Amino acid sequence: LVEAYPIIARDGVAVFLEARWDPVRESYGVLQALAGTVLTSAVAMALAMPMALGVAVTINEILPARWRGIFGSLVDLTATMPTVIYGLWGLFVLGPTLQSLINYLPGGMMTSPYTLFTAGVLLAIMITPYAAAVIREGYALVPKPVEEAIYAMGATRFEAVLIKLRYIRNYILGGFFLALGRAMGETVAVAMVVGGNFVRLTTNIFESGITISSLIALQFPNAASYQYMVPALFAGALLLTLFGLAINAVAIYIIQRGQI
């Protein structure tokens, strides 16, 4: 807040509500970065949550007991990989592959492999282990009498899974919010595949864009050469911090409320 004060004092809330990035004229706005953050996070969550639920159910219900620990450890290990490795894979494999698939579809138009959609899909892969870990924890804590009662009522395995998932819905919501916070704050991998569109607001996920964290990462090395660029980047950081605090506070509240 202290570092962002100069740009807020000069432009007011316009720095958050306008899409502009012109260092020559010392004109800055972070709306395009905010929109990119929201869009990539939305794509990521729409893809990650079904995968996280699938991982949790597979480990706890489908895999033989001797394989559950191994598979669970492998899933957890994917969360420890350096994000730059994900970024390189997204840069050279995921982006071109998605462009080919989208353009193969009728009406598909993805002119570049590096877009908000590419960043969203990459984020989905990166955050799935975080959401899955929370859901698995809740799933494993379903009391044995509850599970026995479900089957005693004649439920099929599929019906039992649905009932258990409803039983741990607070863990699912908690995993959702924790993964969302992770998605909104990811920097290196997103900066490598998002396209780097600083100046134009877009709501088309198949176009190049920018997120708040990647804007900071890509522009900060040159920011000291301009009077107001550093404060503008800190204004974006302030906005991201407030979003992150709110999201994680809600997640912690939901998880604590839903402890079994």
Buried (B, 14 or more C-beta within 10 A) or exposed (E): EEEBEBBBEBBEEBBBEBBBBEBEEEBBBBBBBBBBBBBBBBBBBEBBBEBBBBBBBBBBBEBEEEEBEEBBEEBBEBBEEEBEEBBBBBBEEBBBBBBEEBEEEEEEEBEEBBBBBBBBBBBBBBBBBBBBBBBBBBBBEBEEEEBEEBEEEEBEEEEBBBBBBEBBEBBBBBBBBBBBBBBBBBBBBBBBBBBBBBEEBBEEBBBBBBBBBBBBBBBBEEBEEBEBBBBBBBBBBBBBBEBBEEBBEBBEBBBEEBEE
